[in-house]
């Protein structure tokens, strides 16, 4: 009887973990459309801007964006993660957490604007760069307030609305850039189009969250504000470090190399960065699930984490292979002949795709288990390591050296983050060997096909390579039937208003 009871308990735990992972996959799929549309629109707008402005003005645009994103992240304060985590755990306090997050962000926004004014006056930025920097700063400050609504949608389990807001913003941005066309003659004009699109999406997000019945409550008082600020501090520091970590190559190239190197690296990096929408959405959907499971039996958390890890690894391998072997035609087709030389650094950055995908999940795992301070320490190590490597490699290898430094830092960051998970998720990589081998074999088959079809046009090569990779995973049975069934069942269920993971709770009962 004891053996039967144990088996039933293990089965219930496995079903709970699978259902939670399936729920995360379903909600991620709903939001992914809007996020992908947003990233595609940004890529199209970036291409139009780069081609229309030329390397010199595009370098001003890229540098202004890099610095303004780092500074505006200070105004976000890491509050979105805490808003999602706490609103999921205590749904009745969601309005109070939302109102407190808004108030804290507004206070931080004023501090950042004052700091930028002092910075601008202290170092004497050139007039052209100064104008671009201020517009970029305003645009990205609006963006971090737009993300408050995105966090609220995730906490409510309404990630479809996240896709609506981001899809509108991206679509409007590309329409403004393409529509204005010849009127955008410098970096400032392009950034003004970005600012306009963010103002619209901020308004839409606010209207949608009110329609969901969630109105910000600003009466939480000092205890709630102090709690959120304390919990968000390491997340906010980590967010600044993350943006600094990714944009250090651009800033370092601006100091140590020519504007042409900045343009080549930025164009190649934009392709890789836009692929990040996949782990961003998947990890964003997984955060509420992992946060809820973190206060329950460890087996549930372990299995859900492993399921999402497999999904991200399986998606990352073909993207990395495609970027490596198609780098030269990609750069020529997307950005034009002026940027074709960036294919070398694109190949370097392609090697980091899988590592960066998995790092998104490791970050979500640490935040869900209230170990966000560990992620902050990991990123601090990555920033210091990356900065040192860039200073050493850029003078010798130019923009390619900046890419090499970033890849090395990516590997170290993922390794340290995974090690940190060991204290909360006992075996984060247990039992994944066979699955990894199947994905690598599928990637190898994709490589052989891409090499054999070198004379074929770019789009057919991409489609055939993806089909072969997927077929290889099916033939090798990378996923077992009992692993696929819960995901299919979750995807077939219509989304309710109960929130993420509701179906899993019903199934366990």
VENFENGI-V304448 format. One record per residue. N is the residue number from 1. RES is the residue in three letters. OMEGA is omega in whole degrees, 0 to 359 (999 if undefined). Layout:
BEGIN
n=N res=RES omega=OMEGA
n=N res=RES omega=OMEGA
END
This chain:
BEGIN
n=1 res=UNK omega=180
n=2 res=UNK omega=180
n=3 res=UNK omega=179
n=4 res=UNK omega=180
n=5 res=UNK omega=179
n=6 res=UNK omega=179
n=7 res=UNK omega=178
n=8 res=UNK omega=179
n=9 res=UNK omega=179
n=10 res=UNK omega=180
n=11 res=UNK omega=179
n=12 res=UNK omega=179
n=13 res=UNK omega=180
n=14 res=UNK omega=179
n=15 res=UNK omega=179
n=16 res=UNK omega=179
n=17 res=UNK omega=180
n=18 res=UNK omega=181
n=19 res=UNK omega=177
n=20 res=UNK omega=179
n=21 res=UNK omega=178
n=22 res=UNK omega=177
n=23 res=UNK omega=177
n=24 res=UNK omega=180
n=25 res=UNK omega=180
n=26 res=UNK omega=181
n=27 res=UNK omega=176
n=28 res=UNK omega=179
n=29 res=UNK omega=179
n=30 res=UNK omega=182
n=31 res=UNK omega=187
n=32 res=UNK omega=181
n=33 res=UNK omega=180
n=34 res=UNK omega=179
n=35 res=UNK omega=178
n=36 res=UNK omega=177
n=37 res=UNK omega=179
n=38 res=UNK omega=182
n=39 res=UNK omega=177
n=40 res=UNK omega=179
n=41 res=UNK omega=178
n=42 res=UNK omega=179
n=43 res=UNK omega=179
n=44 res=UNK omega=180
n=45 res=UNK omega=179
n=46 res=UNK omega=178
n=47 res=UNK omega=180
n=48 res=UNK omega=180
n=49 res=UNK omega=182
n=50 res=UNK omega=181
n=51 res=UNK omega=184
n=52 res=UNK omega=184
n=53 res=UNK omega=185
n=54 res=UNK omega=185
n=55 res=UNK omega=185
n=56 res=UNK omega=180
n=57 res=UNK omega=178
n=58 res=UNK omega=176
n=59 res=UNK omega=176
n=60 res=UNK omega=179
n=61 res=UNK omega=182
n=62 res=UNK omega=181
n=63 res=UNK omega=178
n=64 res=UNK omega=178
n=65 res=UNK omega=182
n=66 res=UNK omega=182
n=67 res=UNK omega=182
n=68 res=UNK omega=178
n=69 res=UNK omega=177
n=70 res=UNK omega=182
n=71 res=UNK omega=182
n=72 res=UNK omega=178
n=73 res=UNK omega=175
n=74 res=UNK omega=180
n=75 res=UNK omega=176
n=76 res=UNK omega=172
n=77 res=UNK omega=182
n=78 res=UNK omega=187
n=79 res=UNK omega=183
n=80 res=UNK omega=180
n=81 res=UNK omega=180
n=82 res=UNK omega=176
n=83 res=UNK omega=179
n=84 res=UNK omega=185
n=85 res=UNK omega=185
n=86 res=UNK omega=178
n=87 res=UNK omega=177
n=88 res=UNK omega=184
n=89 res=UNK omega=181
n=90 res=UNK omega=187
n=91 res=UNK omega=182
n=92 res=UNK omega=179
n=93 res=UNK omega=185
n=94 res=UNK omega=182
n=95 res=UNK omega=179
n=96 res=UNK omega=178
n=97 res=UNK omega=180
n=98 res=UNK omega=179
n=99 res=UNK omega=179
n=100 res=UNK omega=178
n=101 res=UNK omega=179
n=102 res=UNK omega=182
n=103 res=UNK omega=180
n=104 res=UNK omega=179
n=105 res=UNK omega=179
n=106 res=UNK omega=178
n=107 res=UNK omega=180
n=108 res=UNK omega=178
n=109 res=UNK omega=179
n=110 res=UNK omega=179
n=111 res=UNK omega=181
n=112 res=UNK omega=179
n=113 res=UNK omega=177
n=114 res=UNK omega=179
n=115 res=UNK omega=179
n=116 res=UNK omega=179
n=117 res=UNK omega=178
n=118 res=UNK omega=179
n=119 res=UNK omega=181
n=120 res=UNK omega=181
n=121 res=UNK omega=185
n=122 res=UNK omega=187
n=123 res=UNK omega=177
n=124 res=UNK omega=179
n=125 res=UNK omega=178
n=126 res=UNK omega=185
n=127 res=UNK omega=181
n=128 res=UNK omega=180
n=129 res=UNK omega=180
n=130 res=UNK omega=180
n=131 res=UNK omega=180
n=132 res=UNK omega=182
n=133 res=UNK omega=181
n=134 res=UNK omega=178
n=135 res=UNK omega=177
n=136 res=UNK omega=180
n=137 res=UNK omega=179
n=138 res=UNK omega=181
n=139 res=UNK omega=183
n=140 res=UNK omega=172
n=141 res=UNK omega=175
n=142 res=UNK omega=181
n=143 res=UNK omega=184
n=144 res=UNK omega=175
n=145 res=UNK omega=172
n=146 res=UNK omega=182
n=147 res=UNK omega=174
n=148 res=UNK omega=179
n=149 res=UNK omega=177
n=150 res=UNK omega=178
n=151 res=UNK omega=179
n=152 res=UNK omega=177
n=153 res=UNK omega=180
n=154 res=UNK omega=180
n=155 res=UNK omega=179
n=156 res=UNK omega=185
n=157 res=UNK omega=182
n=158 res=UNK omega=185
n=159 res=UNK omega=175
n=160 res=UNK omega=179
n=161 res=UNK omega=173
n=162 res=UNK omega=179
n=163 res=UNK omega=179
n=164 res=UNK omega=183
n=165 res=UNK omega=182
n=166 res=UNK omega=177
n=167 res=UNK omega=178
n=168 res=UNK omega=182
n=169 res=UNK omega=181
n=170 res=UNK omega=180
n=171 res=UNK omega=180
n=172 res=UNK omega=180
n=173 res=UNK omega=182
n=174 res=UNK omega=177
n=175 res=UNK omega=179
n=176 res=UNK omega=181
n=177 res=UNK omega=181
n=178 res=UNK omega=183
n=179 res=UNK omega=180
n=180 res=UNK omega=172
n=181 res=UNK omega=186
n=182 res=UNK omega=180
n=183 res=UNK omega=177
n=184 res=UNK omega=185
n=185 res=UNK omega=179
n=186 res=UNK omega=183
n=187 res=UNK omega=181
n=188 res=UNK omega=180
n=189 res=UNK omega=178
n=190 res=UNK omega=181
n=191 res=UNK omega=175
n=192 res=UNK omega=175
n=193 res=UNK omega=178
n=194 res=UNK omega=179
n=195 res=UNK omega=179
n=196 res=UNK omega=181
n=197 res=UNK omega=179
n=198 res=UNK omega=178
n=199 res=UNK omega=179
n=200 res=UNK omega=182
n=201 res=UNK omega=175
n=202 res=UNK omega=180
n=203 res=UNK omega=179
n=204 res=UNK omega=180
n=205 res=UNK omega=179
n=206 res=UNK omega=180
n=207 res=UNK omega=182
n=208 res=UNK omega=182
n=209 res=UNK omega=176
n=210 res=UNK omega=178
n=211 res=UNK omega=177
n=212 res=UNK omega=179
n=213 res=UNK omega=180
n=214 res=UNK omega=178
n=215 res=UNK omega=181
n=216 res=UNK omega=177
n=217 res=UNK omega=186
n=218 res=UNK omega=182
n=219 res=UNK omega=182
n=220 res=UNK omega=178
n=221 res=UNK omega=185
n=222 res=UNK omega=181
n=223 res=UNK omega=180
n=224 res=UNK omega=180
n=225 res=UNK omega=180
n=226 res=UNK omega=179
n=227 res=UNK omega=181
n=228 res=UNK omega=180
n=229 res=UNK omega=180
n=230 res=UNK omega=181
n=231 res=UNK omega=185
n=232 res=UNK omega=185
n=233 res=UNK omega=178
n=234 res=UNK omega=178
n=235 res=UNK omega=179
n=236 res=UNK omega=177
n=237 res=UNK omega=179
n=238 res=UNK omega=180
n=239 res=UNK omega=176
n=240 res=UNK omega=179
n=241 res=UNK omega=181
n=242 res=UNK omega=178
n=243 res=UNK omega=177
n=244 res=UNK omega=180
n=245 res=UNK omega=183
n=246 res=UNK omega=185
n=247 res=UNK omega=174
n=248 res=UNK omega=178
n=249 res=UNK omega=180
n=250 res=UNK omega=180
n=251 res=UNK omega=180
n=252 res=UNK omega=177
n=253 res=UNK omega=178
n=254 res=UNK omega=180
n=255 res=UNK omega=191
n=256 res=UNK omega=186
n=257 res=UNK omega=183
n=258 res=UNK omega=178
n=259 res=UNK omega=179
n=260 res=UNK omega=177
n=261 res=UNK omega=177
n=262 res=UNK omega=182
n=263 res=UNK omega=181
n=264 res=UNK omega=180
n=265 res=UNK omega=183
n=266 res=UNK omega=180
n=267 res=UNK omega=178
n=268 res=UNK omega=181
n=269 res=UNK omega=180
n=270 res=UNK omega=177
n=271 res=UNK omega=181
n=272 res=UNK omega=182
n=273 res=UNK omega=180
n=274 res=UNK omega=174
n=275 res=UNK omega=181
n=276 res=UNK omega=177
n=277 res=UNK omega=182
n=278 res=UNK omega=179
n=279 res=UNK omega=179
n=280 res=UNK omega=181
n=281 res=UNK omega=181
n=282 res=UNK omega=179
n=283 res=UNK omega=177
n=284 res=UNK omega=177
n=285 res=UNK omega=181
n=286 res=UNK omega=184
n=287 res=UNK omega=177
n=288 res=UNK omega=180
n=289 res=UNK omega=180
n=290 res=UNK omega=179
n=291 res=UNK omega=180
n=292 res=UNK omega=181
n=293 res=UNK omega=182
n=294 res=UNK omega=179
n=295 res=UNK omega=179
n=296 res=UNK omega=179
n=297 res=UNK omega=184
n=298 res=UNK omega=182
n=299 res=UNK omega=179
n=300 res=UNK omega=180
n=301 res=UNK omega=181
n=302 res=UNK omega=185
n=303 res=UNK omega=179
n=304 res=UNK omega=179
n=305 res=UNK omega=180
n=306 res=UNK omega=180
n=307 res=UNK omega=180
n=308 res=UNK omega=177
n=309 res=UNK omega=179
n=310 res=UNK omega=180
n=311 res=UNK omega=182
n=312 res=UNK omega=179
n=313 res=UNK omega=181
n=314 res=UNK omega=178
n=315 res=UNK omega=184
n=316 res=UNK omega=184
n=317 res=UNK omega=182
n=318 res=UNK omega=178
n=319 res=UNK omega=178
n=320 res=UNK omega=179
n=321 res=UNK omega=181
n=322 res=UNK omega=180
n=323 res=UNK omega=180
n=324 res=UNK omega=188
n=325 res=UNK omega=179
n=326 res=UNK omega=186
n=327 res=UNK omega=186
n=328 res=UNK omega=177
n=329 res=UNK omega=178
n=330 res=UNK omega=181
n=331 res=UNK omega=181
n=332 res=UNK omega=182
n=333 res=UNK omega=186
n=334 res=UNK omega=188
n=335 res=UNK omega=178
n=336 res=UNK omega=185
n=337 res=UNK omega=182
n=338 res=UNK omega=185
n=339 res=UNK omega=184
n=340 res=UNK omega=180
n=341 res=UNK omega=179
n=342 res=UNK omega=182
n=343 res=UNK omega=181
n=344 res=UNK omega=180
n=345 res=UNK omega=176
n=346 res=UNK omega=177
n=347 res=UNK omega=178
n=348 res=UNK omega=182
n=349 res=UNK omega=179
n=350 res=UNK omega=181
n=351 res=UNK omega=182
n=352 res=UNK omega=186
n=353 res=UNK omega=182
n=354 res=UNK omega=181
n=355 res=UNK omega=181
n=356 res=UNK omega=176
n=357 res=UNK omega=183
n=358 res=UNK omega=178
n=359 res=UNK omega=176
n=360 res=UNK omega=181
n=361 res=UNK omega=178
n=362 res=UNK omega=177
n=363 res=UNK omega=179
n=364 res=UNK omega=179
n=365 res=UNK omega=179
n=366 res=UNK omega=179
n=367 res=UNK omega=181
n=368 res=UNK omega=181
n=369 res=UNK omega=179
n=370 res=UNK omega=178
n=371 res=UNK omega=184
n=372 res=UNK omega=179
n=373 res=UNK omega=178
n=374 res=UNK omega=178
n=375 res=UNK omega=177
n=376 res=UNK omega=179
n=377 res=UNK omega=180
n=378 res=UNK omega=180
n=379 res=UNK omega=177
n=380 res=UNK omega=176
n=381 res=UNK omega=180
n=382 res=UNK omega=180
n=383 res=UNK omega=180
n=384 res=UNK omega=179
n=385 res=UNK omega=181
n=386 res=UNK omega=180
n=387 res=UNK omega=180
n=388 res=UNK omega=180
n=389 res=UNK omega=180
n=390 res=UNK omega=177
n=391 res=UNK omega=182
n=392 res=UNK omega=189
n=393 res=UNK omega=183
n=394 res=UNK omega=179
n=395 res=UNK omega=182
n=396 res=UNK omega=189
n=397 res=UNK omega=180
n=398 res=UNK omega=184
n=399 res=UNK omega=176
n=400 res=UNK omega=177
n=401 res=UNK omega=177
n=402 res=UNK omega=178
n=403 res=UNK omega=179
n=404 res=UNK omega=180
n=405 res=UNK omega=181
n=406 res=UNK omega=180
n=407 res=UNK omega=179
n=408 res=UNK omega=179
n=409 res=UNK omega=178
n=410 res=UNK omega=180
n=411 res=UNK omega=181
n=412 res=UNK omega=181
n=413 res=UNK omega=179
n=414 res=UNK omega=180
n=415 res=UNK omega=180
n=416 res=UNK omega=180
n=417 res=UNK omega=179
n=418 res=UNK omega=177
n=419 res=UNK omega=178
n=420 res=UNK omega=178
n=421 res=UNK omega=183
n=422 res=UNK omega=180
n=423 res=UNK omega=184
n=424 res=UNK omega=174
n=425 res=UNK omega=196
n=426 res=UNK omega=183
n=427 res=UNK omega=186
n=428 res=UNK omega=183
n=429 res=UNK omega=183
n=430 res=UNK omega=174
n=431 res=UNK omega=184
n=432 res=UNK omega=185
n=433 res=UNK omega=182
n=434 res=UNK omega=180
n=435 res=UNK omega=178
n=436 res=UNK omega=180
n=437 res=UNK omega=179
n=438 res=UNK omega=180
n=439 res=UNK omega=180
n=440 res=UNK omega=176
n=441 res=UNK omega=176
n=442 res=UNK omega=176
n=443 res=UNK omega=177
n=444 res=UNK omega=177
n=445 res=UNK omega=178
n=446 res=UNK omega=177
n=447 res=UNK omega=181
n=448 res=UNK omega=180
n=449 res=UNK omega=181
n=450 res=UNK omega=178
n=451 res=UNK omega=182
n=452 res=UNK omega=184
n=453 res=UNK omega=184
n=454 res=UNK omega=182
n=455 res=UNK omega=181
n=456 res=UNK omega=180
n=457 res=UNK omega=188
n=458 res=UNK omega=185
n=459 res=UNK omega=177
n=460 res=UNK omega=179
n=461 res=UNK omega=179
n=462 res=UNK omega=183
n=463 res=UNK omega=180
n=464 res=UNK omega=179
n=465 res=UNK omega=179
n=466 res=UNK omega=180
n=467 res=UNK omega=179
n=468 res=UNK omega=180
n=469 res=UNK omega=179
n=470 res=UNK omega=178
n=471 res=UNK omega=179
n=472 res=UNK omega=179
n=473 res=UNK omega=178
n=474 res=UNK omega=182
n=475 res=UNK omega=180
n=476 res=UNK omega=181
n=477 res=UNK omega=180
n=478 res=UNK omega=175
n=479 res=UNK omega=175
n=480 res=UNK omega=182
n=481 res=UNK omega=182
n=482 res=UNK omega=175
n=483 res=UNK omega=182
n=484 res=UNK omega=185
n=485 res=UNK omega=180
n=486 res=UNK omega=179
n=487 res=UNK omega=179
n=488 res=UNK omega=179
n=489 res=UNK omega=180
n=490 res=UNK omega=181
n=491 res=UNK omega=182
n=492 res=UNK omega=182
n=493 res=UNK omega=174
n=494 res=UNK omega=180
n=495 res=UNK omega=177
n=496 res=UNK omega=180
n=497 res=UNK omega=186
n=498 res=UNK omega=179
n=499 res=UNK omega=186
n=500 res=UNK omega=176
n=501 res=UNK omega=182
n=502 res=UNK omega=181
n=503 res=UNK omega=180
n=504 res=UNK omega=180
n=505 res=UNK omega=179
n=506 res=UNK omega=183
n=507 res=UNK omega=179
n=508 res=UNK omega=178
n=509 res=UNK omega=999
END
